[in-house]
Amino acid sequence: MTKDQDTALLRPGVIAWAFAGLVGIPAAVYFDFLGGWCWPPYNAVYDQMIVSVYVAVGICAAIAIREPLRHVSFLWFVALSSYTHGLVMLFHAVTNPTHIHHLLGDVWILAGGTSLAWPLWRARHLKPQD
């Protein structure tokens, strides 16, 4: 694959993460439309902590949009942390009936990890190429 093809594969996922971090996840946490993003009992401090982490991810993803291959380590972090977050939430959702609603909420972050991991793996870039 060429550098341009690799960039074309990565860019949609990076754009999605920039939007998710800056708009989608904060909206999901604060409005919790599907009932799967907040932990009972409500804790404003916890919500602020989660949102601040994802806003930071969104800012870094927005920076990476133009040249995603120069930010491969960050993108792998986003992909892998999405998997770990999603797997933990999946475990709690299926083992504790109190948290079953997370199947509609943040378990979907597993798909977000795939949006980056698949093109990163396919490109097989360990570091940016000049």
MOWOWO-V978924 format. One line per field, one symbol per residue. phi: phi as a letter, one per 30 degrees, with the letter a starting at -180 (. if undefined). psi: psi as a letter, one per 40 degrees, with the letter a starting at -180 (. if undefined). A space follows every 10 residues. Layout:
phi->???
psi->???
//
This chain:
phi->.deddddddd eedddddddd ddbddedddd checibcccd debddddddd dddddddddd ddddedbedd bdddddeddd dddddddddd eddccbedce ddddcdddde dddddcdddd dddhccadcd
psi->iidddddddd dddddddddd dddddddddd dfdefeeihi ihhddddddd dddddddddd dddeddgdee fddddddddd dddddddddd dddeehdded eedebedeed dddddddddd dddfhdiih.
//
